[in-house]
Amino acid sequence: MKSAINHIIILFIMLYVGNAGAKDKHIALGKSAASSSPALKPLTCRWDTVNGMISRFYPQTPVTEDEFWLNFPNVFFSWNSEYELKLADVKTSLAGMHKKYIQYYHGVPVKDGELRINLNNAGRITNIFSNLIRIQPEIIVQPAVNANAAEIIALNGINISCLRGMVKHKLCLLSTTEGVKLVWVWEIPAKQPYGDWEVIIDALSGTELSRRDMRRFWVNGTGQVFIPDPKTAIESDTLLDHNDASWAIPPACYSLVDLLELDDASAGYYYLTGPYCNTEPTENRAQETTPEFIYNRQDDRFEEVNTYYHIDTYQRYIQSLGFADILNYSFPFNVNGTTEDNSWFSPFTGEITLGSGGVDDGEDADVIIHEYGHAIQWDIIPGWSGGHTEAMGEGFGDYIAGAYSLAINPAFHPHWVFTWDGHNQYWSGRMLNMPYHYPENAGGEVHDAGQLWSAGLIDVWYHVPDVEIWDMIIFQHHYYLGNSATMEDAANAILLADIEINQAAYRDIIIENFLARGFLNPAYLAPQISHTPLTDTEDTLQTVFPVYAYVYSAQPLDSASVMLHWGLQGTITNEITMQAAGSDSFQADIPGPFSNQLVNYYISAADIYQGLGFAPPAGPPEVYSFFVGPDFIPPEIVLLDTLQNTVFHYGNEQIRVTASDNIGIAEVDFYFRQENQSYQSLPMTNIAGDTFEIAAVWEDLAATDYFYYYFRAQDVSSNANETFSPVFDFQVATSAEFDGFERGLDKWMTQDSWRLQNVRIFSGASAVNDRDENGFPSAEEVIFTLAQAWDTRDLLNMHMNYWTLYFLVPQNDTGYIEIQTDQEWETVDMVTGAIPAWEERTVVLQDYLPADSLRIRFRTKTDPFLLNPTLGWYIDQISLSTEPMVGTQTATENLMTGIFKILSVTPNPGNGEFNISFNIPKDEYITISLFDVLGRETDRLAEGFYPQGEHRLKWLAETSSGVYFLCIRSEDESIAQKILLLK
């Protein structure tokens, strides 16, 4: 498991200073180093962080190792002197040297705690990849369970009956979700059950913490031979395996090849052993008295020859690319070593096993090269694990296998991998062109997710002018990675490899294709420039126009590249290098003066890897412009709110506008009048940016009277340009919409989980409900209250209509509507149970009038032990009316009359068969449904025209136990009852 603390700070904290040669043995992390470090100018760099801790480092100025160690001990906080780093591995590549250090604590190695320093051929650091782990000081480093006892626990846990190699173990510190633990790590190459078993035992308690098979193998089986396989050799999809029968494969599929550099005969026999491959682990391996190995596919020795040839050929290709340090030895293959349709690489034994199930894996070059890919990665990055490494391992293997076959025949099924071993009755094979995207397709099953990585690599393969250079880049990028690497890490490492060994010649191609797959963050590819554009001015005497820009670059910035480009009247004719003006900020001056002229400009910046960024972001021909000279452009007013008709004779409501101008706004005024009055004006308040606000107040506005208003804005120019808005109005009416929640929740005070949502709405785009998506309110009581009380002093009659639907558990979950005129809240309506369709309800407020302060709220009271989530209570489209209610009942009253009602549900609770009776007041079309507590319709019992009167039906429940709601809906009404199903 990757530690939650990936920490590069360890490097810099009190690191070793002195004998530079000592760094290649071990580095003790002690406080004395910080005090002895000379005072050097801090290096500029970019950090990537995980949980606030530094995990990746990229110097922005080339530095040697000595410069690096000397600079940073003075920068960060101290670590205990018990830490040390030991050099574990040094590799060379086309781009330089790659050092791997292992972390130790009190002499005990930290599993997966490592630091990789990558240096170019000039000995300068290019990047650092850290997976170092913070160790709590109280950690115990002496085991309570000895090695012998731990071995018995490990072997018994796997139930091993036979080994195939030597068992190894080591004492380590391991970062877990519960903190760092002292553990025994056992490496057990077993024959029964087959596997390279890594078993981790808690060294204090003896508990087995984990067990996993470390073989790098192909789960679905692999196999493909010939050059590269029989199907591709003759471009035919008609060939079938027929249980290894020779007659099933025509002679044209075979090729005679040279087997290069076989070992001399031993005891009179030649074997398939050479400088880069050997089949020594294979039972009954091929042996001949002359170096002639001519077999057909029915002979198991054929797979040995095929394996030897393709591995020897591919290793020679790797070396032709310039890599002399990747598996440059006689690599062992156990051909037909398992009867499974499966192949794998074993990091414990260092060999590859090929299976004979399905199509023999040794018959398909794609399988052979794919498994070799696992060994390649393990050789470059021993312990390759965590993050997306397994998926990238599958994807890399698919890529090199696919590219190998494409180089032989680019036309026959170019997007298939394992053309012979897969894409048949045994299994479906894999593809190089899956329409996958990062990160959403990166975290699934590793073989499937690997197709994302192989697709990204092959996308570039098709577009680069030289695929061998692209392969050089692919091999090289592994040296910049470590454990827990992600696909995004690897994509950035590929860009770095292109820079280091290819002078960034393929950068644009890589970026275009990797962006399409989502591997790269666009912000990392070019500097990002933040700039506030200059505005028009009337100052024709101004001699300089300062331009400021903030430049952020994920890659090292070429500070000399930050340029200001400018010109006049739509042209760009001048360039000025912008100077550093602080941390990541730059400044340059456009020289004036100007008179009656339009000035155009843009800003550019580049990183050292040729990533180019602009402001404006689209770059030229898009530019910024400002005019110098007399201003005749009037301001612009946009009304954000309009006042709607109201039922209140007294009131006030906030209203907002935006007022903008090319030079600036001097003032914004609000003009208003009531019916038969003159206009008055008030200045509006600037609340943010271009937004202005004021409260529109009306008093004693008679019924049917209007309130009129408009706005005026004036700019700061010498001409005092001004703009007037149209005249707007609203009327005191007998009924009016109060809130449809289209303007947000500015009229309300929300408490806890009441919120605006747009999933279930009656009209418009928004409604409110009392809980979020988890189905539980955030507290036992959640309240939604009118922010500004209603002034009803001139009203003798008023009622509120609102639309609602709800799923509330009876006795456990109840919604209340409450009124307050003095200090006490009084309930005027309540809801519980389930109404899955929107219904309109009415609250009569006549008994509370007149009042100069009347407030309303919606409150949900929920049992804190509510077990199952529900949709809760939804409110939309609140309206008010002062007209008398004649012959109309409230929704609550209507449900209580019994005219349209559910008469009985028996038994309730019940275990699967329920008898339901209900009454309807008239002939009408009804729907009878069952809903679960999440509002999902689980069963529809009936639908159609029913005559007036009492009806009965039966529900035979086939769903699981739980709470359900029986809902009967007509055109005008809905009624519901809870049913408890117990099975």
Secondary structure as GFF3:
##gff-version 3
##sequence-region A 1 983
A	DSSP	alpha_helix	9	12	.	.	.	ID=ss1
A	DSSP	three_ten_helix	20	24	.	.	.	ID=ss2
A	DSSP	beta_strand	26	29	.	.	.	ID=ss3
A	DSSP	alpha_helix	32	36	.	.	.	ID=ss4
A	DSSP	beta_strand	45	50	.	.	.	ID=ss5
A	DSSP	beta_strand	53	59	.	.	.	ID=ss6
A	DSSP	alpha_helix	65	71	.	.	.	ID=ss7
A	DSSP	three_ten_helix	72	74	.	.	.	ID=ss8
A	DSSP	beta_strand	83	93	.	.	.	ID=ss9
A	DSSP	beta_strand	96	105	.	.	.	ID=ss10
A	DSSP	beta_strand	108	120	.	.	.	ID=ss11
A	DSSP	beta_strand	125	130	.	.	.	ID=ss12
A	DSSP	alpha_helix	147	158	.	.	.	ID=ss13
A	DSSP	beta_strand	162	163	.	.	.	ID=ss14
A	DSSP	beta_strand	168	176	.	.	.	ID=ss15
A	DSSP	beta_strand	179	192	.	.	.	ID=ss16
A	DSSP	beta_strand	194	202	.	.	.	ID=ss17
A	DSSP	beta_strand	208	213	.	.	.	ID=ss18
A	DSSP	beta_strand	216	218	.	.	.	ID=ss19
A	DSSP	alpha_helix	230	234	.	.	.	ID=ss20
A	DSSP	three_ten_helix	246	248	.	.	.	ID=ss21
A	DSSP	three_ten_helix	251	253	.	.	.	ID=ss22
A	DSSP	beta_strand	270	271	.	.	.	ID=ss23
A	DSSP	beta_strand	277	278	.	.	.	ID=ss24
A	DSSP	beta_strand	287	288	.	.	.	ID=ss25
A	DSSP	alpha_helix	301	320	.	.	.	ID=ss26
A	DSSP	beta_strand	331	338	.	.	.	ID=ss27
A	DSSP	beta_strand	343	346	.	.	.	ID=ss28
A	DSSP	beta_strand	351	355	.	.	.	ID=ss29
A	DSSP	three_ten_helix	361	363	.	.	.	ID=ss30
A	DSSP	alpha_helix	365	380	.	.	.	ID=ss31
A	DSSP	alpha_helix	389	408	.	.	.	ID=ss32
A	DSSP	beta_strand	416	417	.	.	.	ID=ss33
A	DSSP	beta_strand	430	431	.	.	.	ID=ss34
A	DSSP	alpha_helix	446	463	.	.	.	ID=ss35
A	DSSP	alpha_helix	467	477	.	.	.	ID=ss36
A	DSSP	three_ten_helix	478	480	.	.	.	ID=ss37
A	DSSP	alpha_helix	487	502	.	.	.	ID=ss38
A	DSSP	alpha_helix	507	517	.	.	.	ID=ss39
A	DSSP	three_ten_helix	522	524	.	.	.	ID=ss40
A	DSSP	beta_strand	528	530	.	.	.	ID=ss41
A	DSSP	beta_strand	544	552	.	.	.	ID=ss42
A	DSSP	beta_strand	557	568	.	.	.	ID=ss43
A	DSSP	beta_strand	574	577	.	.	.	ID=ss44
A	DSSP	beta_strand	579	580	.	.	.	ID=ss45
A	DSSP	beta_strand	585	591	.	.	.	ID=ss46
A	DSSP	beta_strand	597	607	.	.	.	ID=ss47
A	DSSP	beta_strand	612	615	.	.	.	ID=ss48
A	DSSP	beta_strand	624	628	.	.	.	ID=ss49
A	DSSP	beta_strand	636	639	.	.	.	ID=ss50
A	DSSP	beta_strand	651	660	.	.	.	ID=ss51
A	DSSP	beta_strand	665	674	.	.	.	ID=ss52
A	DSSP	beta_strand	680	683	.	.	.	ID=ss53
A	DSSP	beta_strand	685	688	.	.	.	ID=ss54
A	DSSP	beta_strand	691	698	.	.	.	ID=ss55
A	DSSP	beta_strand	706	715	.	.	.	ID=ss56
A	DSSP	beta_strand	722	724	.	.	.	ID=ss57
A	DSSP	beta_strand	728	731	.	.	.	ID=ss58
A	DSSP	beta_strand	735	739	.	.	.	ID=ss59
A	DSSP	beta_strand	748	750	.	.	.	ID=ss60
A	DSSP	beta_strand	755	757	.	.	.	ID=ss61
A	DSSP	beta_strand	767	769	.	.	.	ID=ss62
A	DSSP	beta_strand	781	786	.	.	.	ID=ss63
A	DSSP	beta_strand	799	808	.	.	.	ID=ss64
A	DSSP	beta_strand	813	820	.	.	.	ID=ss65
A	DSSP	beta_strand	825	831	.	.	.	ID=ss66
A	DSSP	beta_strand	833	844	.	.	.	ID=ss67
A	DSSP	three_ten_helix	846	848	.	.	.	ID=ss68
A	DSSP	beta_strand	855	862	.	.	.	ID=ss69
A	DSSP	beta_strand	872	881	.	.	.	ID=ss70
A	DSSP	alpha_helix	891	896	.	.	.	ID=ss71
A	DSSP	beta_strand	901	906	.	.	.	ID=ss72
A	DSSP	beta_strand	913	920	.	.	.	ID=ss73
A	DSSP	beta_strand	924	932	.	.	.	ID=ss74
A	DSSP	beta_strand	937	946	.	.	.	ID=ss75
A	DSSP	beta_strand	949	956	.	.	.	ID=ss76
A	DSSP	beta_strand	962	969	.	.	.	ID=ss77
A	DSSP	beta_strand	974	981	.	.	.	ID=ss78
###
